[in-house]
Amino acid sequence: MGTYKQDRAAEDIKRELAAIIRELKDPRLSEHLISISRAEVSGDLSYVKAYVSAIEGIDVAKQATKALT
């Protein structure tokens, strides 16, 4: 568990990433229900690690991760 500032930044990043994913026109993403399940922010707020999940399972989540990178 991070500080209040880290937790708040992580929630803001999750919300923004979800909005960006909804707007993307990539068929690898738009055909599935993809969500950002968690975001971990570094202590100085310069790095974030986002975790992607999909209702359809791990294979779809891996495919979405490839599409996003």
PyMOL commands that set and color helices and strands:
alter all, ss='L'
color gray80, all
select helices_A, chain A and resi 4-23+27-30+58-68
alter helices_A, ss='H'
color red, helices_A
select strands_A, chain A and resi 34-41+48-54
alter strands_A, ss='S'
color yellow, strands_A
deselect
rebuild
show_as cartoon
